[in-house]
Amino acid sequence: MSNDPLSDILRLTEAQSVMSGGFEAGGAWSLRFPPPEQIIFAAVAKGTCWFRLDGEEAARCEPGDVALVSGRTGYVIASDLAVPSMDALRLFAEQSGRPARIGDGSGCVMLAGAVFLHPSSATLLTGVLPAVVRVGGASSAAPALRWIVEQILQEQRSTLPGSGIASAQLAQLLFTQILRAHLASRAALAAGWMRAVGDERIAPALRLMHESPQEAWTLTDLARAAGMSRTRFAVHFKSVAGVAPLTYLAQWRMRLAERILRQADTSVSEIASSLGYASESAFSNAFKRVTGTRPSDYRSAQWQSARQRAAQLGQTPDPGA
């Protein structure tokens, strides 16, 4: 792993961002979206519109505004909230992958994408994000986001070779930049790994645990890295991360173990050794204590789920992929 916890989490969740379309709208219009199955991100490239999450106050969106929607709640995007809403998914399905067009398309242009996560680790992200993350066009993060949005627009209109992969990579960059902006905004974050990532005081200790999870780190080692006393470090770490430092380390090791178990045919003893456990039984006990199941049972369940997903897609699963 790296000494960059945010990158580690995105790799662990297998976060993959794709541009899923968008729309161009003119006149009076309103679109209703059902609760999203994935994290959705959107950017206002031109014009203005209203955004209203069900049960919440409406917000005015200006050019350059970018948002993540990660809640389990439907929402409306409209030029006028009094206009009866169209079914957004039906509209997009009729566009055959092209940006949807409403009216003359001259008023508002919005790009949209989705973030796909591995089902086993998706809650690492969905569990710590608020229902909506908004980054305003006037924020300090806006210039970088605006540049990415402009590049995506160019790629979507381009006939150059590789435009598809370029758009996908820009979508991943856009998602990452939104997360960075969220951390930098100092928004009220619940105790957890995301709040810990943004806390400069414990960042040195967090980097050690992510870079070398196999090391037998002690509370003294981690407190020294953070330049704090043991007691002060332990109290502050738990208030930010929601768990004690060594509990966080144990949980992170098990997250890494889960990924190996579902991706590769590595023996349990090899996994135990790679994560710093003296024996297979010590690792297995720790894994069951954290996850509630034995490593072998977890692997069997994950491979069975992979086979079922592959069958639905008409594919052959490759556990070692």
NORPE-V840629 format. One record per pair of residues at least 4 apart in sequence whose ideal C-beta (glycine too) atoms are under 8 Angstrom apart, sorted by the first residue. I is the first residue (numbers start at 1). GAP is how many residues later the second one is. D is the distance in Angstrom with one decimal. If there is no record, write none. Layout:
BEGIN
I	GAP	D
I	GAP	D
END
This chain:
BEGIN
1	7	5.3
1	209	5.4
1	210	6.3
1	212	6.5
1	255	7.0
2	5	5.7
2	6	6.0
2	208	6.7
2	209	6.4
3	204	4.0
3	205	7.5
3	207	5.9
3	208	3.8
4	4	6.4
4	203	7.5
4	206	7.2
5	4	6.4
5	188	7.0
5	191	7.6
5	192	5.0
5	201	5.4
5	202	7.0
5	205	4.9
6	4	6.6
6	170	8.0
6	173	6.8
6	174	7.8
6	177	7.8
6	191	5.3
7	4	6.3
8	4	6.1
8	202	5.2
9	4	6.2
9	115	5.9
9	116	7.1
9	184	6.6
9	188	7.9
10	5	4.6
10	166	7.1
11	4	7.9
12	109	5.6
12	112	6.7
12	243	5.8
12	244	7.4
12	247	5.9
13	104	4.7
13	105	5.9
13	108	4.6
13	109	6.3
13	111	5.3
13	112	5.5
14	102	7.9
14	103	6.5
14	104	4.2
14	107	7.3
15	100	5.6
15	101	7.4
15	102	5.7
15	110	6.9
15	157	7.7
15	160	7.1
16	99	7.1
16	100	4.8
16	101	7.9
16	156	7.3
17	24	7.4
17	96	5.7
17	97	7.3
17	98	5.0
17	99	7.8
17	151	7.1
17	154	4.0
17	155	4.4
17	157	7.0
17	158	4.4
18	95	5.9
18	96	5.9
18	98	7.1
18	150	5.8
18	153	5.8
19	92	6.9
19	93	7.4
19	94	4.6
19	133	6.4
19	137	7.2
19	148	5.1
19	149	7.1
19	151	8.0
19	152	5.0
20	20	8.0
20	92	5.5
20	93	5.3
20	94	4.8
21	71	5.7
21	74	7.0
21	76	7.1
21	77	7.6
21	78	5.9
21	79	6.7
21	91	5.6
22	20	7.5
22	77	5.0
22	78	7.4
22	87	7.3
22	88	5.1
22	89	4.3
22	90	4.6
23	8	7.4
23	68	7.7
23	69	7.7
23	76	5.7
23	77	4.0
23	78	6.9
23	79	6.2
23	85	7.9
23	86	7.7
23	87	5.8
23	89	7.7
24	75	5.8
24	76	7.4
24	77	5.2
24	78	7.2
24	81	3.5
24	82	7.8
24	84	7.3
24	85	5.1
25	4	4.9
25	22	7.9
25	24	7.7
25	54	6.6
25	76	7.6
25	77	3.9
25	78	6.1
25	80	6.3
25	82	5.7
25	83	4.8
25	84	7.9
25	85	7.8
26	76	6.8
26	77	3.8
26	78	4.0
26	79	5.2
26	80	4.1
26	81	4.2
26	82	7.6
27	52	7.3
27	75	7.4
27	76	3.7
27	77	6.8
27	80	6.8
28	51	5.7
28	52	5.2
28	55	5.0
28	75	7.9
29	49	6.4
29	50	5.2
29	51	7.7
29	54	6.3
29	57	7.4
29	73	4.7
29	74	6.2
30	46	6.1
30	47	7.6
30	48	3.6
30	49	7.2
30	50	6.7
30	51	6.8
30	53	4.2
30	54	6.6
30	55	4.2
30	56	6.7
31	45	6.8
31	46	5.1
31	47	6.7
31	54	6.2
31	55	5.6
31	57	4.1
31	60	6.9
31	71	7.8
32	42	6.7
32	43	7.8
32	44	5.3
32	53	3.8
32	54	7.0
32	55	6.3
32	56	6.0
33	7	7.9
33	41	6.0
33	42	5.3
33	43	7.3
33	44	7.2
33	55	4.7
33	56	7.3
34	40	5.2
34	55	6.7
35	36	7.3
35	37	4.8
35	38	5.6
35	39	5.1
36	4	4.7
36	33	5.8
36	34	7.6
36	35	7.8
36	36	8.0
36	78	7.6
38	76	4.5
38	77	5.8
38	78	5.7
38	79	7.3
39	29	6.1
39	30	7.2
39	31	4.7
39	75	6.9
39	76	4.0
39	78	7.3
39	86	6.9
39	87	6.8
39	90	7.3
39	136	7.9
40	28	7.1
40	29	4.4
40	30	7.7
40	72	6.7
40	73	7.3
40	74	5.7
40	75	7.7
41	25	7.0
41	26	6.8
41	27	5.1
41	28	7.6
41	71	7.2
41	72	5.1
41	73	7.6
41	74	6.8
41	130	8.0
41	133	6.5
41	134	5.8
41	137	6.2
42	24	7.2
42	25	5.5
42	27	7.4
42	35	7.9
42	68	5.7
42	69	6.6
42	70	4.6
42	71	7.6
43	21	7.9
43	22	7.3
43	23	4.5
43	24	7.8
43	67	6.8
43	68	4.8
43	69	8.0
43	102	7.1
43	106	4.7
43	131	7.3
44	4	7.2
44	5	6.7
44	17	5.0
44	18	6.6
44	19	5.5
44	20	6.7
44	21	4.8
44	22	7.7
44	64	7.0
44	65	7.6
44	66	5.6
44	93	7.6
45	18	7.1
45	64	4.5
45	65	6.6
45	66	5.8
45	104	5.6
45	105	7.8
45	108	6.1
46	17	6.1
46	62	6.4
46	63	3.9
47	16	6.8
47	60	4.9
47	61	3.5
47	62	6.4
48	12	6.6
48	13	6.2
48	14	5.6
48	15	7.2
48	60	6.6
49	11	7.9
49	12	5.1
49	28	5.6
49	29	6.4
49	30	5.9
49	59	5.0
49	61	7.1
50	8	5.1
50	9	7.2
50	10	6.2
50	11	7.0
50	26	7.6
50	27	7.0
50	28	5.1
50	29	7.3
50	30	7.5
50	31	5.3
51	7	6.8
51	8	5.1
51	10	5.3
51	16	7.0
51	24	6.7
51	25	7.5
51	26	5.5
51	81	7.9
52	4	6.5
52	5	7.4
52	6	4.0
52	7	7.3
52	23	6.3
52	24	4.9
52	26	7.7
52	29	6.3
53	16	7.6
53	18	6.9
53	20	5.5
53	21	7.9
53	22	4.7
53	78	6.1
53	79	5.9
54	19	4.9
54	20	4.9
54	21	6.3
54	22	7.9
55	18	6.8
56	75	7.9
58	23	5.9
59	75	7.0
61	4	4.6
61	6	7.6
61	16	7.9
62	74	7.4
62	75	5.2
63	74	5.8
64	72	7.6
64	73	2.6
64	74	7.6
64	78	5.2
64	81	7.2
64	82	5.2
64	85	7.9
65	69	6.7
65	70	7.0
65	71	5.7
65	72	5.0
66	68	7.6
66	69	4.7
66	79	5.1
66	83	7.4
66	108	7.4
66	112	5.9
66	115	7.9
67	65	6.0
67	66	6.4
67	67	4.8
67	68	7.1
67	111	7.9
68	61	6.7
68	64	6.9
68	65	4.1
68	107	7.7
68	110	5.5
68	111	8.0
68	114	7.7
69	6	6.5
69	62	7.1
69	63	5.6
70	55	7.5
70	56	5.6
70	59	4.3
70	60	7.3
70	61	6.5
70	62	7.6
70	63	7.4
71	59	7.6
71	60	3.1
71	61	6.8
73	58	6.1
76	5	6.7
76	9	5.7
77	11	7.8
77	33	7.2
78	5	6.0
78	7	7.0
79	4	7.1
79	28	6.3
79	29	6.6
86	4	7.5
86	5	5.7
86	16	7.8
87	4	6.5
88	4	6.2
89	4	6.2
90	4	6.7
91	4	7.1
91	9	5.1
91	11	7.6
92	8	5.3
94	6	7.9
95	4	6.9
95	5	4.8
95	6	7.6
99	57	7.5
101	4	4.7
103	4	7.4
105	4	7.7
111	38	6.1
111	41	6.0
111	42	7.1
113	58	4.8
113	61	7.1
113	62	7.4
115	10	7.9
115	60	5.6
117	4	6.8
117	5	3.8
117	8	6.1
117	9	7.3
118	4	6.4
118	144	7.9
119	186	7.2
120	138	6.3
120	142	6.4
120	182	6.4
121	134	6.9
121	137	7.1
121	138	7.5
122	4	5.5
123	4	4.2
124	4	7.4
124	69	7.3
124	131	7.5
125	4	6.2
127	65	7.5
128	61	7.4
128	62	6.8
128	64	4.7
128	65	6.7
128	66	4.3
128	67	7.8
129	4	6.4
129	53	7.9
129	65	7.6
130	57	7.6
133	45	6.3
133	49	4.9
133	54	7.9
135	4	5.6
135	6	5.6
135	7	6.9
135	10	6.4
135	43	6.0
135	46	4.5
135	47	7.3
135	50	7.7
136	6	6.9
137	5	5.0
137	9	7.3
138	4	6.4
139	42	6.7
139	46	7.5
140	44	7.5
141	4	5.9
141	36	6.7
141	39	7.0
141	40	3.6
141	43	6.7
142	4	5.8
143	4	6.5
144	4	6.7
144	33	5.7
145	4	6.3
145	29	6.8
145	32	5.6
145	33	7.2
145	36	7.2
146	4	6.3
147	4	6.5
148	4	6.4
148	22	5.7
148	25	5.7
148	26	4.8
148	29	6.5
149	4	6.5
149	25	7.1
150	4	6.6
151	4	6.4
151	15	8.0
151	19	5.4
152	4	6.3
152	15	5.9
152	18	4.9
152	19	7.0
152	22	7.2
153	4	6.5
154	4	5.9
155	5	8.0
155	8	4.7
155	11	4.9
155	12	4.5
155	15	6.7
156	7	7.6
156	11	6.5
158	5	4.7
159	4	7.3
162	4	5.5
163	4	6.2
164	4	6.6
165	4	6.3
166	4	6.3
167	4	6.3
168	4	6.7
169	4	6.5
170	4	6.2
171	4	6.6
172	4	6.4
173	4	6.2
174	4	6.5
175	4	6.7
176	4	6.4
177	4	6.3
178	4	6.4
179	4	6.6
180	4	6.2
181	4	6.2
182	5	6.3
183	11	7.1
183	14	6.5
183	15	4.1
184	14	7.5
186	12	7.9
189	5	5.8
189	6	4.0
189	9	7.2
190	5	6.8
190	52	7.6
191	4	5.9
191	47	8.0
191	48	6.7
191	49	6.3
191	50	6.4
191	51	3.6
192	4	7.0
192	49	6.6
192	50	5.1
193	4	6.3
193	48	6.5
193	55	7.8
194	4	7.0
195	4	6.5
195	45	5.4
195	46	7.1
195	47	8.0
196	6	6.1
196	10	5.9
196	41	7.5
196	44	5.1
196	45	4.1
196	52	7.7
197	6	7.7
197	9	7.0
199	4	6.5
199	41	4.9
201	25	6.2
201	27	7.2
201	35	6.3
202	4	5.6
202	24	5.5
202	31	7.3
202	34	6.6
202	35	5.3
202	38	6.2
202	39	7.4
203	4	6.2
203	23	8.0
204	4	6.8
204	21	4.4
204	22	5.3
204	23	7.6
205	4	6.7
205	17	4.1
205	18	7.4
205	20	4.8
205	21	4.7
205	28	7.2
205	32	7.2
205	40	6.7
206	4	6.4
207	4	5.8
208	4	6.4
208	7	7.6
208	9	6.5
208	13	7.5
208	14	6.6
208	17	5.5
209	4	6.0
209	8	6.4
209	13	7.4
209	36	7.9
209	39	6.9
209	40	5.0
209	43	6.1
210	42	7.0
212	5	8.0
213	36	6.8
213	39	5.8
213	40	5.2
213	43	6.2
213	62	6.2
213	63	7.0
214	60	6.2
214	61	5.4
214	62	3.7
215	61	6.3
216	60	6.2
217	4	4.9
217	5	5.7
217	29	7.5
217	32	6.1
218	4	7.2
219	4	6.0
219	11	5.4
219	14	7.3
219	15	6.3
219	26	6.1
219	27	6.5
220	4	6.2
220	10	6.0
221	4	6.6
222	4	6.6
222	11	6.6
222	15	7.9
222	23	5.3
223	5	5.2
223	6	6.3
223	7	4.7
223	9	7.7
223	10	3.8
223	11	7.4
226	7	5.3
228	4	4.7
228	5	4.0
228	8	7.0
229	4	6.5
230	4	6.2
231	4	6.3
232	4	6.1
233	4	5.9
233	12	7.2
234	4	6.4
234	10	6.4
234	11	6.3
235	4	6.4
236	4	6.3
237	4	5.6
237	7	7.0
237	8	4.8
237	11	7.4
238	4	7.0
238	5	6.4
238	6	5.3
238	7	7.7
241	4	7.8
241	7	5.4
243	4	4.2
243	5	5.1
243	8	6.9
244	4	7.0
245	4	6.6
246	4	6.5
247	4	6.3
248	4	6.2
249	4	6.5
250	4	6.6
250	36	6.3
250	40	6.1
251	4	6.5
251	39	5.8
252	4	6.6
253	4	6.3
253	22	4.8
253	23	7.4
253	33	7.5
254	4	6.4
254	32	7.0
254	33	5.7
254	36	4.3
254	37	5.9
255	4	6.9
256	4	6.7
256	19	6.5
257	4	6.1
257	14	5.5
257	18	6.2
257	26	7.5
257	30	6.0
257	38	6.9
258	4	6.4
258	33	7.1
258	40	6.6
258	44	7.9
259	4	5.8
260	4	5.6
260	6	5.4
260	11	5.4
260	14	7.8
261	5	7.8
261	10	7.1
261	34	6.0
261	37	5.6
261	38	4.4
261	41	6.5
262	36	7.8
262	37	6.9
262	40	3.9
262	41	7.3
262	44	7.3
262	57	7.5
263	56	7.1
263	57	7.1
263	58	6.9
264	55	7.3
264	56	5.4
265	54	6.3
265	55	5.8
266	4	4.9
266	5	5.6
267	4	7.1
268	4	6.3
268	12	5.5
268	15	7.0
268	16	6.6
268	27	4.9
268	28	6.7
269	4	6.5
269	11	4.4
270	4	6.3
271	4	6.4
271	12	6.7
271	24	7.2
272	5	4.2
272	7	6.7
272	8	4.9
272	10	7.0
272	11	3.4
272	12	7.6
273	4	7.0
275	8	6.7
277	5	4.7
277	6	3.9
277	9	6.8
278	4	5.5
279	4	7.1
280	4	6.1
281	4	6.2
282	4	6.5
283	4	6.1
283	12	7.4
284	4	6.4
284	10	6.0
284	11	5.7
285	4	6.2
286	4	6.4
287	4	5.8
287	6	7.7
287	7	7.0
287	8	5.1
287	11	7.5
288	4	6.7
288	5	6.2
288	6	5.5
291	7	6.4
293	4	4.8
293	5	5.0
293	8	7.6
294	4	6.9
295	4	6.4
296	4	6.5
297	4	6.3
298	4	6.2
299	4	6.2
300	4	6.3
301	4	6.4
302	4	6.3
303	4	6.4
303	14	7.4
303	16	5.4
304	4	6.5
305	4	6.4
306	4	6.2
306	11	4.5
306	13	6.6
307	4	6.2
307	10	5.2
308	4	6.6
309	4	6.6
309	8	7.5
310	4	7.9
310	5	4.3
310	6	6.2
310	7	4.0
311	4	7.8
END
